[in-house]
């Protein structure tokens, strides 16, 4: 990250702002002066701001919905919302980097999105999971928790940090199933972004390789050379590659099941590179791997058979034993850290590819969707998976990818806001604190 980006305000560390052009919350700001939120659509539509949170084993993914339709409502009905949106805009949306670890992926933002009866833009922010305690402390110190009455979260961290969020912020994390949030997020984003889904044509040919849009559910591709006849129809397989790996067979909008998984995923790759190559971050590991040659580390089929193993259809350059050459002292001396990183990347990718194609065969599914932050800044893995799915299936299986990679769980949580708000309203009615007809203010819905 550049030194200029490093000077930006931090979501995750003690916040300082040296840029006079960037306004920010000050320690003396009194958020209690912001008018309490009012209901104006229905009792089940939650007040702004709307966040979705996916706290994974390695990364926290935060999505924020910024409304753009405020002119359509009476100012008296959304005056509190307007003030809160302004505060969050100048704190989150004005910046693309937050210290050395927090990033807003501006190139991924989705505009003109309709969710829960509102129109606006979804912003995408990520930071390391190890910074979650810092994030909670900052949220408390800046009074940001005061503005949000409903927080929907998924991922293992939604359970891990639930108590500290309740204790420090007086906020209850409403936890939702990780896989359900993932599938709902995928289909929601794909609905609004016709360029979301793509595949790699000629993935291992540097001259001919190109990324081609795959129309989702019958959408027309913007690529004039695309000859893809249809979109991603049910059933399809989702291979979610984060710290670990989960494989989900999707048969319909609410019909899916986990069919397999593996502990050898992005966390394994990152950890191995830290151990063997002194890498400090996932991005460092990927950059190093791009410079290496795994053939100096892995033992190939041709190293054993002198060429292809034709009886079983194994090309000579197929990996027969990951890190197999490292049993030789001479080979260990010749292998660089970049070679080791590349071998680690190939090992993880081959493992994921093997599991994916076996699941696809077992479930009789031809389209395999690879998602997750293991693919972020990692075209090597994507292209290797593309080639492997095509080669080992004889062209019958297709490896597909999505632009928003690891954010789908957080997006899926946005759609859960109405569910949570309605349940809380019903609880209040059942407890005699409100009637089903009354217009509840923010205080009556708050923690």
ABEGO torsion letter per residue (X at the ends): XBAAAAABBBAABBBBBABAABBBBBAABBAAABBBBBBAABAABBBOBBBBBBBBAABBBBBBBBBAAAAABBAAAAAAAAAAAAAAAAAAAABABBEAABBBBAAABBBGBBBGGBBEBBBBBBBBAAAAAAAAAAAAAAGAAAABABBBBBEAAAAAAAAAAAAAAGBBBBBBBAAAAAAAAAAAAAAABAAABBBBBGAABAAABBBBBBBBGGBBBABAABABABBBBOBBBBBBBBABBBBBBBABAABBBBABBBABBAAAAAAAAAAAAGBABAAAAAAAAAABBAAAABBBAAAAAGEBBAAAGBBAABBABBGAAAABAAAAAABBAAAAAAAAAAAAAAAAAAAAAAAAAAAGBABBBBBEAAABGBAAAAAAAAAAAAAAAGGABBBBBBAAGAAAAAAAAAAAAAAAAAAAAAAAAAAGABBAABBBBAAAABX
